[in-house]
Amino acid sequence: MYRLNSEQQTAVDAAAAIADSVVAEHASKVDEQGRFPIASMRALADGGFYGLLIPEKFGGMQSSLRVLAAVVERIACRCASTAMIYMMHCSGVSCYLADPETFSDVLRDCAAGKHLSTLAFSEKGSRSQFWAPVSKTVAKDDKTILLSAEKSWVTSAGLADGIVSSGGSLDGNGTSVYLVRKEDAGLNISGGWNSLGMRGNQSNPMTFERIELDLSTRLIGSEGKGSDVMLGCALPTFLVCQAAIGIGLAESAFQDAQKHVTATQFQHTGTRLMDLPNIRANLAQMKLETDKARAYLAMTLDKMEDEDADAMIHLLAIKSSSAEAAVAVCDLAMRTCGGAAFSKHLGIERAFRDSRAAIVMAPTTDHLREFVGRLLVGLPLFA
């Protein structure tokens, strides 16, 4: 459905090979132990996928969001935690690309697999309303600022080399976006990640205590115009990836259910689960819901590439659409496969838990529906 050309398909096939081997091999342990998928991320880095969106002049693959969607779906089908970490990295890269010359060294490191990025937008004070940071920045001098913030949940905390972080503007009337590095003095990680799903993404609270940042090398975009970077650069990549993750989870649950019902027999009758009409109907419903979500994402990518006037409405809607599809498909897979799905050996139980994450991850499903509703009646996104 993504309608890739041969070059794009080659890139997706390479990512799929990594997903089907390395990522799949480690997925269950990543989930059970709540550990960061080091081997899986290393394989993606070595395969050049940290530089998927980066121009060739910086050593990257110079691919599009269309290719990224297909890649993320294939990764999520094997391990949603790995896909989440990769999504955050690519969202951070999209911010670096807002000023590629200033961040050329960072982009080259990403393309070489030497720099893992993430986002730190959500804050303790404004919670899931990430677009409204309450953190403070003060000027040290005319070239340097001091950033203080309490970030609520940061994926890859302590492992990401670069943290693309929002902060209140110097005049207190806007937002700015900065590159914080993991070795910066004043950066502290607290708490731990022990979640229902997405258990391997190492998401932890971070505190910034007067981190000193050189504006010439750390400011992304313009001072006080951080919303342009957050909403114009990070958010499109984030939402496309989130949609792809939901589709990957739905596809995973469908595939596992399909294998189970075609292989499992009733010994006393000699029939299989697939011989029951209601089981076949359930499989059909799973497939339909998964393909509908995938088709909607593909259509949205078309609209984004064509710069259609209503592209933003659909971009905001695709995360909600795929999240609800993933939950519905995983629920149905659990019901279809019964006790076998309730245990861990089919993999459906993990997808069932992982699928819940997108509903509450900012921007939440409720927020996205409100945003779409505001656009549909001609209101600005933010009051």
Residue pairs with C-beta under 8 A, 6 or more apart in sequence:
1 291
1 294
1 295
1 298
2 66
2 67
2 69
2 70
2 298
2 301
3 66
3 298
4 12
4 66
4 67
4 70
8 63
8 64
8 66
8 67
8 70
11 52
11 61
11 63
11 67
11 71
12 67
12 70
12 71
12 74
14 47
15 44
15 47
15 49
15 71
15 74
15 75
16 74
18 40
18 43
18 44
18 47
18 49
18 75
19 74
19 75
19 77
19 78
19 79
20 78
21 43
22 39
22 40
22 43
23 37
23 40
23 43
23 75
23 78
23 79
23 82
24 78
24 79
25 39
26 37
26 39
26 40
26 79
27 37
27 40
27 78
27 79
27 81
27 82
27 350
28 344
28 347
28 350
29 35
30 36
30 37
30 40
30 79
30 81
30 82
30 199
30 200
31 79
31 81
31 199
31 200
31 350
32 199
34 193
34 194
34 195
34 199
34 200
35 200
36 85
36 156
36 159
36 200
36 201
36 202
37 79
37 81
37 82
37 85
37 200
40 79
40 82
41 82
41 85
41 86
41 116
42 113
44 50
44 75
44 82
44 86
45 113
45 114
45 116
46 113
48 60
48 61
48 111
48 113
49 61
49 71
49 86
50 89
50 93
50 110
50 111
50 112
50 113
50 115
50 116
51 58
51 59
51 60
51 61
51 93
51 107
51 110
51 111
51 112
51 113
52 60
52 61
52 63
52 67
52 68
52 71
52 90
53 60
53 61
53 62
53 63
53 64
53 65
53 68
53 90
53 93
53 94
53 97
53 237
54 60
54 61
54 62
54 93
54 97
54 107
54 110
54 111
55 62
55 100
55 107
56 62
58 100
58 104
58 107
58 108
58 111
59 107
59 108
59 111
59 112
60 107
60 110
60 111
61 111
64 305
65 236
65 237
65 240
65 301
65 304
66 301
66 305
68 90
68 237
68 240
68 241
68 244
69 240
69 241
69 243
69 244
69 297
69 301
70 244
71 244
72 83
72 86
72 87
72 90
72 240
72 241
72 244
72 245
72 248
73 244
73 245
73 247
73 248
73 251
73 294
74 248
75 82
75 83
75 86
75 248
76 82
76 83
76 244
76 245
76 246
76 247
76 248
76 249
76 252
77 248
77 249
77 251
77 252
77 255
78 252
79 200
80 197
80 198
80 245
80 248
80 249
80 350
80 351
80 354
80 357
81 198
81 199
81 200
81 201
81 354
82 200
83 241
83 244
83 245
83 248
84 155
84 198
84 201
84 245
84 357
85 116
85 118
85 155
85 156
85 200
85 201
85 202
86 241
87 237
87 238
87 241
87 242
87 245
88 117
88 118
88 119
88 155
88 156
88 160
88 238
89 110
89 116
89 117
89 118
89 156
89 160
90 237
90 241
91 117
91 119
91 164
91 234
91 237
91 238
91 241
92 117
92 118
92 119
92 160
92 162
92 163
92 164
92 234
93 107
93 110
93 117
93 237
94 233
94 234
94 236
94 237
95 119
95 164
95 177
95 220
95 229
95 233
95 234
96 103
96 106
96 107
96 110
96 117
96 162
96 164
96 179
96 220
97 103
97 107
97 233
98 220
98 221
98 228
98 229
98 232
98 233
99 220
99 221
100 107
102 216
102 217
103 179
103 220
106 115
106 162
106 179
109 115
109 161
110 117
114 161
115 161
115 162
116 156
116 159
116 160
116 161
116 162
117 160
117 161
117 162
117 163
117 164
118 154
118 155
118 156
118 157
118 160
118 162
118 163
118 164
119 154
119 155
119 163
119 164
119 165
119 234
119 238
120 149
120 151
120 154
120 163
120 164
120 165
120 166
120 180
120 206
121 130
121 131
121 133
121 151
121 165
121 166
121 230
121 234
121 362
122 128
122 130
122 151
122 152
122 153
122 362
123 130
123 133
123 134
123 135
123 149
123 150
123 151
123 152
123 166
124 150
124 151
124 152
124 205
125 133
125 134
125 135
125 150
126 132
126 133
126 134
127 152
127 362
128 360
128 362
128 363
128 364
128 367
129 362
129 367
130 166
130 230
130 362
130 363
131 175
131 227
131 230
131 231
131 382
133 149
133 166
133 167
133 168
133 175
134 168
135 147
135 148
135 149
135 150
135 151
135 166
135 167
135 168
135 208
136 147
136 148
136 149
136 167
136 168
137 145
137 146
137 147
137 148
137 167
137 168
137 169
137 170
137 176
138 145
138 146
138 148
138 170
139 145
139 146
139 170
140 146
140 212
143 214
143 215
143 216
144 212
144 213
144 214
144 215
145 170
145 178
145 212
145 213
145 215
146 210
146 211
146 212
146 213
147 165
147 167
147 178
147 180
147 208
147 210
147 211
147 213
148 208
148 209
148 210
148 211
149 165
149 167
149 206
149 207
149 208
150 205
150 206
150 207
150 208
151 165
151 205
151 206
151 207
151 208
152 205
153 203
153 204
153 205
154 160
154 163
154 203
154 204
154 205
154 206
155 201
155 202
155 203
156 201
156 202
156 203
157 189
157 193
157 202
157 203
157 204
157 205
157 206
158 182
158 189
158 202
158 204
159 182
159 202
160 182
161 181
161 182
162 179
162 180
162 181
162 182
163 179
163 180
163 181
163 182
163 187
163 206
164 177
164 178
164 179
164 180
164 220
164 234
165 177
165 178
165 179
165 180
165 208
166 175
166 176
166 177
166 178
166 226
166 230
167 175
167 176
167 177
167 178
167 226
168 174
168 175
168 176
169 175
169 176
169 223
169 224
169 226
170 176
170 223
170 224
171 224
173 224
174 224
174 225
174 226
174 227
175 224
175 225
175 226
175 227
175 230
176 219
176 221
176 222
176 223
176 224
176 225
176 226
177 219
177 220
177 221
177 226
177 229
177 230
178 213
178 218
178 219
178 220
179 213
179 217
179 218
179 220
180 187
180 208
180 211
180 213
180 218
184 211
184 212
184 213
185 211
185 212
186 208
186 209
186 210
186 211
186 212
187 206
187 207
187 208
187 209
187 211
188 206
188 207
188 209
189 204
189 205
189 206
189 207
190 204
190 205
190 206
190 207
191 204
191 205
192 204
193 199
193 201
193 202
193 203
193 204
195 203
195 357
196 353
196 356
196 357
197 350
197 353
197 354
197 355
197 356
197 357
198 354
198 357
213 219
215 223
220 226
220 229
221 228
221 229
222 228
235 315
236 304
236 315
239 315
239 316
239 318
239 319
240 297
240 300
240 301
240 315
240 318
242 318
242 319
242 322
242 323
242 358
242 361
243 293
243 296
243 297
243 300
243 318
243 319
243 321
243 322
244 297
244 322
245 322
245 326
245 358
246 293
246 319
246 321
246 322
246 323
246 325
246 326
246 355
246 358
247 290
247 293
247 294
247 297
247 322
247 325
247 326
249 326
249 329
249 330
249 351
249 354
249 355
250 286
250 289
250 290
250 293
250 322
250 325
250 326
250 329
250 330
250 355
251 290
252 347
252 351
253 286
253 326
253 329
253 330
253 332
253 333
253 348
253 351
253 352
253 355
254 283
254 286
254 287
254 290
254 329
254 333
256 333
256 337
256 341
256 346
256 347
256 348
256 351
257 282
257 283
257 286
257 332
257 333
257 336
257 337
257 341
257 346
257 348
258 283
260 273
260 337
260 340
260 341
260 346
261 272
261 273
261 274
261 279
261 283
261 336
261 337
262 272
262 273
262 274
263 272
264 272
264 273
264 340
265 271
265 272
265 273
266 272
266 273
273 279
274 280
274 283
279 336
282 332
282 335
282 336
283 336
285 332
286 329
286 332
286 333
286 336
289 325
289 328
289 329
289 332
290 325
290 329
292 325
293 321
293 322
293 325
293 326
296 314
296 317
296 318
296 321
296 322
297 318
297 321
297 322
299 314
300 311
300 314
300 315
300 317
300 318
303 310
303 311
303 314
303 315
304 311
304 315
312 375
313 372
313 375
313 376
316 363
316 368
316 371
316 372
316 375
317 368
317 372
319 358
319 363
319 365
319 368
320 365
320 368
320 369
320 372
322 358
323 355
323 358
323 359
323 365
324 359
324 365
326 351
326 355
326 358
327 355
327 356
327 359
329 355
330 348
330 351
330 352
330 355
331 352
333 341
333 348
333 351
333 352
334 341
334 342
334 348
334 349
334 352
337 346
337 348
340 346
341 348
341 349
341 352
342 349
343 349
344 350
358 365
359 365
363 371
371 381
374 380
374 381
375 381
